[in-house]
Amino acid sequence: MSTTHSSAVNPGAVRNGGAAGAGPRDPRKAAMSGWIGSALEYYDFALYSLAATLVFPTIFFPSENPTVGIIASLATYAVGYVSRPIGAVVLGAYGDRKGRKSVLVFAMLLMGFATFAVGLLPTYGQVGLLAPALLVVLRLIQGFAVAGELGGASAMIVEHSPDARRGFFASFSLQGTQVGSILATAVLLPLSAALPADQFASWGWRIPFLLSAVVILAGYFIRRRVQEPPAYAAKSGEAAQKQRFPLVELLRTRPGAMVRCILMTFANVIGMATLIFGVSYATQKGYGNGFSSSEFLWVTLVANIAAVVTIPLFGALSDRIGRRTLMAGGGLLGGVMVGGYLWAIEQGSLPLVFVSVVIVQGIFFQMWNATFATFFQEQFPMRIRVTGFAVSQNIGLMIASFFPSIFTAIAPPGTANVPLTIGLTTFVICLVATVATLMSSDTKGKSLEDLEAHKA
């Protein structure tokens, strides 16, 4: 992680000093912890996303109709998002009442155990319907666990960071999620390329899931060493115990902000149209575009590498020009370009696909993705910050997670003009997210204390 902005640490530490039982602000350590934790946890989550498009349709959902297999597999991908609002409520309350550190350790350990178990699952051919049933249960656990990750990590970083650099430091937790996706792809890529297709489908895909045992150990040793932000530590204790249940207070005091954040989260349709539906559109035989699984693992890898480069740049830019501008512009431009990306797939040109995915996913979507975590955290007061972020983001993602299945349903294999159909649908959804963004108050140039006082 870059340390070129480390000079910004001291002003924050001097301004807010340490509370009893906590040290001064330390944005570098908080950002590094968020980066590493998000990378490890999203390695697990990305593995499932890739496997849901490349392997699971035939292993867990055999069918003579390829559309049924694809939809069923993508539906289990969506199931992980169904449990995320529940995890957001439970883990958000845990993070607001018991501490950001505690929820981060618990979430990572739970995710690691669930993903490791996926690697041990029997197939449909071995145990029949029990296989997809167990897959769904583990996916629900994954969704529950990941709901507390980004909310807790970004709250920790935002509250440790100096006001003039909140966007830059908080962007590293988002960069970590991309690194996790790169790790997942980097493990799957050589396996799918080196192994015969039958061996990869039989046992090769299990290896990356079993490596999640590393997450269990790393999560404990990394997250247990992080200190609570001084401002949070100062208000914890008896005052925290007397506060309302965070979800109740969120619904009573900030319902408008919650709804706007839910709608803003729909901008994730860009990533789902490119790296979830787009992979199926390119590789599934029913669509006839003829790309191999290994080729599109490279496409996913390139998209995520581009995002790793651009995320901190856009995070830093958001501190200068405001987060709302970047989120609105990136969401709209990304929505416009999705149709072009799918058209590139239809042309069968791999170089054109690489260029398109870098523009859509590596640049335009990251204008939104690099800044939303900070912007969402700024919409809620500290006492309900983790809950407000987690509930809003995960309800939005739960709804958005069904977009890939909807795309397959409205443009199944054999459909004409798939790029136009999916491109227009994606743009309309992005337009909704952009309107919600513009209806939210800008936070440019405001300290957390100013925002806290305004909300009070």
SVG drawing of the C-alpha trace seen along z (x, -y; Angstrom):
<svg xmlns="http://www.w3.org/2000/svg" viewBox="-39 -22 45 63">
<polyline fill="none" stroke="black" stroke-width="0.4" points="0.0,0.0 1.3,-3.5 2.6,-5.6 3.1,-8.8 0.4,-10.5 1.7,-9.6 2.3,-13.2 -1.5,-13.5 -1.4,-11.2 -0.1,-13.7 -2.8,-16.4 -5.5,-13.9 -3.7,-12.5 -3.2,-15.9 -6.7,-17.1 -8.5,-14.2 -5.9,-12.8 -6.4,-9.4 -9.3,-8.5 -8.9,-6.5 -7.9,-3.0 -7.0,-4.0 -4.1,-5.5 -4.1,-8.5 -5.5,-8.2 -3.5,-5.9 -4.9,-5.9 -2.1,-4.0 -2.5,-1.0 -6.2,-1.1 -6.0,-1.3 -3.5,1.6 -5.7,3.7 -8.8,2.9 -6.8,3.7 -5.5,7.0 -8.8,8.1 -10.9,7.1 -8.5,8.9 -8.7,12.1 -12.4,12.0 -13.2,11.1 -10.9,13.8 -13.5,16.2 -16.5,14.3 -14.9,13.9 -14.1,17.6 -17.8,18.4 -18.7,15.8 -16.3,17.3 -17.2,20.9 -20.9,20.0 -20.4,19.1 -17.6,21.5 -18.1,24.7 -21.3,25.0 -23.9,25.0 -22.8,28.6 -21.6,29.9 -24.5,28.9 -27.3,28.2 -27.1,30.7 -29.8,30.1 -30.4,30.8 -31.5,27.1 -28.3,24.9 -30.4,21.9 -31.8,23.7 -28.4,24.6 -27.0,21.1 -30.0,19.5 -29.9,22.0 -26.2,21.4 -26.5,17.6 -29.5,17.9 -27.2,19.6 -24.8,16.7 -27.7,14.4 -28.7,16.4 -25.5,15.1 -26.9,11.6 -30.3,12.6 -28.7,13.3 -26.6,10.1 -29.3,7.8 -29.6,10.1 -25.9,10.1 -25.9,6.3 -28.5,5.9 -26.7,8.3 -23.1,7.5 -23.8,3.8 -25.3,3.7 -22.3,5.7 -19.9,3.2 -21.7,0.1 -22.2,1.4 -19.3,3.7 -16.6,2.2 -15.4,2.2 -12.5,4.5 -14.7,7.3 -17.0,7.5 -14.1,7.5 -12.5,10.5 -15.7,12.5 -16.8,11.8 -13.5,12.9 -13.4,16.2 -17.0,17.1 -16.3,16.4 -13.2,18.6 -14.9,21.6 -17.9,21.4 -15.7,21.1 -13.4,24.0 -16.5,26.1 -17.6,25.4 -14.4,27.1 -15.5,30.3 -19.0,30.5 -20.2,33.6 -21.6,33.1 -25.1,33.6 -24.0,36.8 -22.9,38.1 -25.7,37.1 -28.4,35.6 -30.4,32.6 -28.5,32.6 -25.5,31.1 -27.2,27.8 -29.0,27.7 -25.7,27.7 -24.3,25.2 -27.1,22.8 -26.6,23.1 -22.9,22.3 -23.7,19.4 -26.1,18.0 -23.4,18.1 -20.9,16.4 -23.4,13.6 -24.1,13.2 -20.4,12.9 -19.4,10.5 -22.2,8.1 -20.1,6.9 -16.7,6.7 -16.8,3.5 -19.0,1.6 -16.8,2.3 -13.5,1.8 -14.5,-1.5 -15.9,-2.9 -12.6,-2.0 -10.6,-3.7 -12.8,-6.8 -12.8,-7.4 -9.0,-7.0 -8.3,-9.3 -7.7,-13.0 -10.7,-14.8 -8.8,-16.0 -7.8,-12.4 -10.8,-10.3 -11.5,-9.3 -7.9,-8.3 -7.4,-6.1 -10.8,-4.5 -10.3,-3.6 -7.8,-1.0 -10.4,1.3 -12.0,1.2 -8.7,1.9 -8.4,4.9 -11.6,6.3 -10.2,6.1 -6.9,7.7 -9.0,10.6 -10.7,11.0 -7.2,11.1 -6.0,13.7 -9.1,15.9 -8.6,15.5 -4.9,16.1 -5.5,19.4 -8.2,20.6 -6.5,19.5 -3.5,21.9 -5.7,24.7 -8.3,24.3 -5.6,23.9 -3.3,26.8 -5.9,29.4 -8.1,31.2 -11.7,30.0 -12.9,33.2 -10.3,33.0 -10.8,29.3 -14.6,30.0 -13.9,33.1 -11.4,31.8 -9.3,28.9 -11.9,26.2 -11.8,27.4 -8.2,26.4 -8.8,22.6 -11.7,23.1 -9.6,25.3 -6.9,22.7 -9.4,20.6 -8.0,22.2 -5.3,19.5 -8.0,16.9 -9.0,18.4 -5.5,18.0 -4.6,14.7 -7.9,13.1 -7.3,13.8 -3.7,12.6 -4.4,9.4 -7.7,8.2 -7.0,8.8 -4.1,6.3 -6.2,3.3 -7.1,0.6 -10.5,-1.1 -10.7,-4.6 -10.2,-7.2 -13.6,-8.9 -15.4,-5.6 -13.5,-4.4 -14.3,-7.7 -18.1,-7.2 -18.1,-3.4 -19.0,-1.9 -22.0,-2.9 -23.3,-5.4 -23.1,-2.7 -25.1,-0.3 -27.9,-2.8 -28.4,-3.6 -31.3,-2.2 -30.8,0.9 -29.0,-0.6 -31.5,0.5 -34.3,-1.1 -32.4,-4.4 -31.5,-4.1 -35.1,-3.7 -36.2,-6.5 -33.6,-9.1 -32.1,-8.5 -34.6,-6.6 -34.1,-9.0 -30.3,-8.5 -30.8,-4.7 -33.1,-4.6 -30.8,-6.8 -27.8,-4.6 -29.8,-1.5 -30.6,-3.0 -27.0,-4.2 -25.9,-0.6 -27.7,0.4 -24.6,-1.0 -23.1,2.4 -25.1,3.6 -22.2,2.5 -19.9,5.1 -22.7,7.8 -23.4,7.1 -19.7,7.3 -18.1,9.9 -21.0,12.1 -23.5,12.1 -20.7,11.1 -18.7,14.3 -21.7,16.5 -22.5,14.6 -18.9,15.2 -18.3,18.8 -21.6,20.7 -22.2,22.7 -25.8,21.7 -24.8,18.1 -22.4,19.3 -19.7,16.7 -17.0,19.3 -14.7,17.9 -13.1,20.4 -13.3,20.2 -9.5,19.6 -9.7,16.7 -12.3,15.0 -10.5,15.6 -7.8,13.5 -10.4,10.9 -11.5,10.8 -7.9,10.6 -7.1,7.7 -10.2,5.8 -9.3,6.2 -5.7,5.2 -6.8,2.0 -9.1,1.4 -6.3,1.8 -4.4,-0.9 -7.3,-3.4 -9.1,-3.0 -6.6,-5.0 -6.3,-7.6 -10.1,-8.2 -10.1,-8.0 -7.6,-10.8 -9.5,-12.7 -12.7,-12.5 -11.0,-14.4 -10.4,-17.3 -13.6,-17.5 -16.1,-15.7 -17.4,-12.1 -20.8,-12.9 -19.4,-14.1 -17.3,-11.0 -20.1,-8.6 -22.6,-10.2 -20.3,-10.5 -18.8,-7.0 -22.2,-5.3 -23.7,-7.0 -20.6,-6.4 -20.2,-2.8 -23.9,-2.2 -23.6,-3.6 -20.5,-1.5 -21.9,1.9 -23.6,2.5 -20.4,1.8 -18.6,4.3 -21.1,7.0 -21.0,6.0 -17.2,6.6 -17.9,10.1 -20.3,10.7 -17.6,9.7 -15.4,12.5 -12.4,10.2 -10.4,10.9 -8.2,7.7 -11.4,5.6 -12.9,7.3 -9.8,6.5 -9.9,2.8 -13.7,2.6 -13.5,4.2 -10.7,1.9 -12.7,-1.1 -16.0,0.1 -14.8,2.0 -11.3,0.6 -12.1,-3.1 -15.7,-4.2 -17.1,-1.7 -14.1,-2.5 -15.0,-6.2 -18.1,-5.0 -16.6,-2.1 -13.5,-3.9 -15.7,-6.6 -19.0,-5.1 -17.7,-3.6 -16.5,-6.9 -19.7,-8.7 -22.0,-6.2 -20.1,-6.4 -20.5,-10.2 -24.3,-9.9 -24.7,-8.4 -23.6,-9.5 -21.0,-7.5 -23.4,-5.7 -25.1,-4.0 -22.4,-4.3 -21.7,-0.6 -25.4,0.3 -26.3,-2.5 -23.7,-1.5 -24.1,2.2 -27.9,2.3 -28.1,-0.2 -25.3,1.5 -26.5,5.0 -30.2,4.4 -29.1,2.8 -26.8,5.6 -29.5,8.2 -31.7,6.6 -28.9,6.1 -27.7,9.6 -30.7,10.9 -29.8,8.7 -27.6,11.5 -30.4,14.0 -32.8,11.4 -30.4,10.7 -30.3,14.4 -34.1,14.6 -34.8,11.6 -31.9,12.5 -31.5,16.3 -29.3,18.2 -30.6,17.8 -31.8,14.2 -31.0,11.6 -29.5,8.2 -28.3,9.3 -25.9,6.3 -28.6,3.8 -31.2,5.4 -28.8,5.8 -27.1,2.5 -30.3,0.5 -31.5,2.3 -28.2,1.6 -28.2,-2.1 -31.8,-2.6 -30.7,-1.0 -27.6,-3.2 -29.8,-6.2 -31.8,-5.4 -28.5,-5.2 -27.3,-8.5 -30.5,-10.4 -30.2,-9.0 -26.6,-10.2 -27.5,-13.7 -30.3,-13.9 -27.8,-13.2 -26.0,-16.2 -22.4,-16.6 -19.8,-16.0 -16.9,-17.8 -14.8,-19.9 -16.7,-18.8 -15.2,-17.2 -16.7,-14.2 -17.5,-16.5 -19.3,-18.9 -21.3,-16.1 -22.0,-14.7 -23.3,-18.0 -25.5,-18.5 -27.1,-15.1 -27.7,-15.7"/>
</svg>
